[in-house]
């Protein structure tokens, strides 16, 4: 009887550990999604900055008084 109770408890712990692993994997997926968004934003900011540099470098020089 004690062995059966021990086995039952082991299965309960195993199921809980699997649940924790699933949760950690979900969090990892969410972090990867956020990371991808940050990279996209970073690339967008760089493109805007490059465009601004191009516009300023092509602008006519303004004579100072």
PALOLO-757204 format. One record per atom (N, C-alpha, C): x, z, y; atom name. Coordinates in nm, 3 decimals. Layout:
<vobas>
+---------+---------+---------+-------+
:      xx :      zz :      yy : atomo :
+---------+---------+---------+-------+
:       X :       Z :       Y :    CA :
...
+---------+---------+---------+-------+
</vobas>
This chain:
<vobas>
+---------+---------+---------+-------+
:      xx :      zz :      yy : atomo :
+---------+---------+---------+-------+
:   0.082 :   0.000 :  -0.119 :     N :
:   0.000 :   0.000 :   0.000 :    CA :
:   0.087 :   0.000 :   0.126 :     C :
:   0.194 :   0.078 :   0.124 :     N :
:   0.284 :   0.084 :   0.239 :    CA :
:   0.348 :  -0.052 :   0.265 :     C :
:   0.384 :  -0.122 :   0.159 :     N :
:   0.445 :  -0.255 :   0.175 :    CA :
:   0.345 :  -0.351 :   0.238 :     C :
:   0.220 :  -0.344 :   0.200 :     N :
:   0.117 :  -0.431 :   0.256 :    CA :
:   0.098 :  -0.403 :   0.405 :     C :
:   0.098 :  -0.277 :   0.443 :     N :
:   0.084 :  -0.240 :   0.584 :    CA :
:   0.205 :  -0.289 :   0.665 :     C :
:   0.324 :  -0.276 :   0.605 :     N :
:   0.446 :  -0.321 :   0.671 :    CA :
:   0.442 :  -0.473 :   0.692 :     C :
:   0.397 :  -0.545 :   0.591 :     N :
:   0.387 :  -0.690 :   0.600 :    CA :
:   0.286 :  -0.731 :   0.708 :     C :
:   0.174 :  -0.660 :   0.714 :     N :
:   0.073 :  -0.689 :   0.815 :    CA :
:   0.129 :  -0.666 :   0.955 :     C :
:   0.199 :  -0.556 :   0.974 :     N :
:   0.259 :  -0.525 :   1.104 :    CA :
:   0.363 :  -0.631 :   1.142 :     C :
:   0.439 :  -0.677 :   1.043 :     N :
:   0.540 :  -0.779 :   1.068 :    CA :
:   0.476 :  -0.910 :   1.116 :     C :
:   0.364 :  -0.946 :   1.056 :     N :
:   0.293 :  -1.068 :   1.098 :    CA :
:   0.239 :  -1.054 :   1.240 :     C :
:   0.191 :  -0.936 :   1.274 :     N :
:   0.140 :  -0.913 :   1.409 :    CA :
:   0.253 :  -0.929 :   1.510 :     C :
:   0.368 :  -0.869 :   1.481 :     N :
:   0.484 :  -0.881 :   1.571 :    CA :
:   0.527 :  -1.026 :   1.581 :     C :
:   0.531 :  -1.096 :   1.468 :     N :
:   0.570 :  -1.237 :   1.467 :    CA :
:   0.477 :  -1.320 :   1.555 :     C :
:   0.348 :  -1.297 :   1.545 :     N :
:   0.251 :  -1.371 :   1.627 :    CA :
:   0.271 :  -1.343 :   1.775 :     C :
:   0.301 :  -1.217 :   1.808 :     N :
:   0.323 :  -1.181 :   1.948 :    CA :
:   0.451 :  -1.246 :   2.002 :     C :
:   0.554 :  -1.248 :   1.921 :     N :
:   0.679 :  -1.313 :   1.963 :    CA :
:   0.656 :  -1.462 :   1.985 :     C :
:   0.579 :  -1.526 :   1.897 :     N :
:   0.547 :  -1.667 :   1.915 :    CA :
:   0.471 :  -1.688 :   2.045 :     C :
:   0.382 :  -1.596 :   2.078 :     N :
:   0.308 :  -1.605 :   2.205 :    CA :
:   0.402 :  -1.594 :   2.324 :     C :
:   0.498 :  -1.504 :   2.316 :     N :
:   0.596 :  -1.489 :   2.425 :    CA :
:   0.680 :  -1.615 :   2.437 :     C :
:   0.722 :  -1.671 :   2.326 :     N :
:   0.801 :  -1.794 :   2.329 :    CA :
:   0.722 :  -1.907 :   2.394 :     C :
:   0.595 :  -1.920 :   2.358 :     N :
:   0.511 :  -2.023 :   2.419 :    CA :
:   0.500 :  -2.004 :   2.570 :     C :
:   0.484 :  -1.879 :   2.612 :     N :
:   0.475 :  -1.849 :   2.755 :    CA :
:   0.606 :  -1.885 :   2.826 :     C :
:   0.717 :  -1.851 :   2.767 :     N :
:   0.848 :  -1.883 :   2.827 :    CA :
:   0.866 :  -2.034 :   2.836 :     C :
:   0.825 :  -2.106 :   2.734 :     N :
:   0.835 :  -2.253 :   2.738 :    CA :
:   0.747 :  -2.310 :   2.848 :     C :
:   0.627 :  -2.255 :   2.866 :     N :
:   0.538 :  -2.299 :   2.973 :    CA :
:   0.601 :  -2.275 :   3.109 :     C :
:   0.662 :  -2.158 :   3.126 :     N :
:   0.730 :  -2.127 :   3.253 :    CA :
:   0.845 :  -2.224 :   3.275 :     C :
:   0.920 :  -2.252 :   3.169 :     N :
:   1.031 :  -2.348 :   3.181 :    CA :
:   0.981 :  -2.485 :   3.223 :     C :
:   0.869 :  -2.529 :   3.167 :     N :
:   0.812 :  -2.658 :   3.207 :    CA :
:   0.771 :  -2.656 :   3.354 :     C :
:   0.713 :  -2.545 :   3.398 :     N :
:   0.671 :  -2.534 :   3.538 :    CA :
:   0.792 :  -2.538 :   3.631 :     C :
:   0.899 :  -2.471 :   3.592 :     N :
:   1.021 :  -2.470 :   3.675 :    CA :
:   1.080 :  -2.610 :   3.683 :     C :
:   1.079 :  -2.683 :   3.570 :     N :
:   1.128 :  -2.820 :   3.573 :    CA :
:   1.044 :  -2.906 :   3.667 :     C :
:   0.912 :  -2.883 :   3.667 :     N :
:   0.824 :  -2.957 :   3.757 :    CA :
:   0.855 :  -2.929 :   3.903 :     C :
:   0.879 :  -2.803 :   3.935 :     N :
:   0.915 :  -2.765 :   4.073 :    CA :
:   1.049 :  -2.826 :   4.110 :     C :
:   1.144 :  -2.821 :   4.018 :     N :
:   1.277 :  -2.878 :   4.043 :    CA :
:   1.266 :  -3.027 :   4.073 :     C :
:   1.184 :  -3.098 :   3.998 :     N :
:   1.167 :  -3.242 :   4.021 :    CA :
:   1.108 :  -3.267 :   4.159 :     C :
:   1.014 :  -3.184 :   4.200 :     N :
:   0.954 :  -3.201 :   4.333 :    CA :
:   1.057 :  -3.176 :   4.442 :     C :
:   1.140 :  -3.075 :   4.424 :     N :
:   1.244 :  -3.044 :   4.524 :    CA :
:   1.342 :  -3.160 :   4.535 :     C :
:   1.379 :  -3.218 :   4.422 :     N :
:   1.470 :  -3.333 :   4.424 :    CA :
:   1.404 :  -3.449 :   4.500 :     C :
:   1.276 :  -3.474 :   4.475 :     N :
:   1.206 :  -3.582 :   4.545 :    CA :
:   1.199 :  -3.556 :   4.695 :     C :
:   1.173 :  -3.433 :   4.733 :     N :
:   1.170 :  -3.398 :   4.876 :    CA :
:   1.307 :  -3.417 :   4.937 :     C :
:   1.410 :  -3.372 :   4.866 :     N :
:   1.547 :  -3.386 :   4.915 :    CA :
:   1.582 :  -3.533 :   4.936 :     C :
:   1.544 :  -3.618 :   4.842 :     N :
:   1.571 :  -3.761 :   4.856 :    CA :
:   1.496 :  -3.819 :   4.975 :     C :
:   1.373 :  -3.773 :   4.996 :     N :
:   1.294 :  -3.819 :   5.110 :    CA :
:   1.356 :  -3.779 :   5.242 :     C :
:   1.403 :  -3.655 :   5.249 :     N :
:   1.468 :  -3.607 :   5.372 :    CA :
:   1.595 :  -3.688 :   5.399 :     C :
:   1.673 :  -3.715 :   5.295 :     N :
:   1.794 :  -3.794 :   5.313 :    CA :
:   1.761 :  -3.934 :   5.364 :     C :
:   1.653 :  -3.994 :   5.310 :     N :
:   1.613 :  -4.128 :   5.353 :    CA :
:   1.571 :  -4.127 :   5.500 :     C :
:   1.497 :  -4.024 :   5.541 :     N :
:   1.456 :  -4.014 :   5.681 :    CA :
:   1.578 :  -3.996 :   5.770 :     C :
:   1.671 :  -3.911 :   5.728 :     N :
:   1.792 :  -3.889 :   5.807 :    CA :
:   1.875 :  -4.017 :   5.817 :     C :
:   1.887 :  -4.089 :   5.706 :     N :
:   1.961 :  -4.216 :   5.709 :    CA :
:   1.892 :  -4.314 :   5.803 :     C :
:   1.762 :  -4.318 :   5.799 :     N :
:   1.687 :  -4.407 :   5.888 :    CA :
:   1.706 :  -4.368 :   6.034 :     C :
:   1.705 :  -4.239 :   6.062 :     N :
:   1.725 :  -4.192 :   6.199 :    CA :
:   1.865 :  -4.227 :   6.247 :     C :
:   1.963 :  -4.212 :   6.162 :     N :
:   2.100 :  -4.248 :   6.201 :    CA :
:   2.109 :  -4.397 :   6.231 :     C :
:   2.041 :  -4.477 :   6.150 :     N :
:   2.042 :  -4.621 :   6.172 :    CA :
:   1.977 :  -4.655 :   6.305 :     C :
:   1.863 :  -4.594 :   6.334 :     N :
:   1.794 :  -4.620 :   6.460 :    CA :
:   1.881 :  -4.581 :   6.578 :     C :
:   1.944 :  -4.464 :   6.571 :     N :
:   2.028 :  -4.420 :   6.682 :    CA :
:   2.153 :  -4.505 :   6.696 :     C :
:   2.205 :  -4.550 :   6.586 :     N :
:   2.327 :  -4.632 :   6.595 :    CA :
:   2.295 :  -4.772 :   6.648 :     C :
:   2.171 :  -4.817 :   6.632 :     N :
:   2.131 :  -4.949 :   6.682 :    CA :
:   2.074 :  -4.943 :   6.823 :     C :
:   2.047 :  -4.825 :   6.874 :     N :
:   1.988 :  -4.811 :   7.008 :    CA :
:   2.091 :  -4.850 :   7.113 :     C :
:   2.045 :  -4.913 :   7.220 :     N :
:   2.140 :  -4.949 :   7.328 :    CA :
:   2.195 :  -4.822 :   7.392 :     C :
:   2.315 :  -4.835 :   7.438 :     N :
:   2.378 :  -4.719 :   7.505 :    CA :
:   2.311 :  -4.699 :   7.640 :     C :
:   2.287 :  -4.573 :   7.674 :     N :
:   2.226 :  -4.540 :   7.803 :    CA :
:   2.339 :  -4.498 :   7.895 :     C :
:   2.346 :  -4.565 :   8.009 :     N :
:   2.449 :  -4.531 :   8.106 :    CA :
:   2.411 :  -4.399 :   8.173 :     C :
:   2.507 :  -4.313 :   8.183 :     N :
:   2.484 :  -4.185 :   8.250 :    CA :
:   2.504 :  -4.205 :   8.398 :     C :
:   2.424 :  -4.137 :   8.482 :     N :
:   2.439 :  -4.155 :   8.628 :    CA :
:   2.566 :  -4.098 :   8.682 :     C :
+---------+---------+---------+-------+
</vobas>
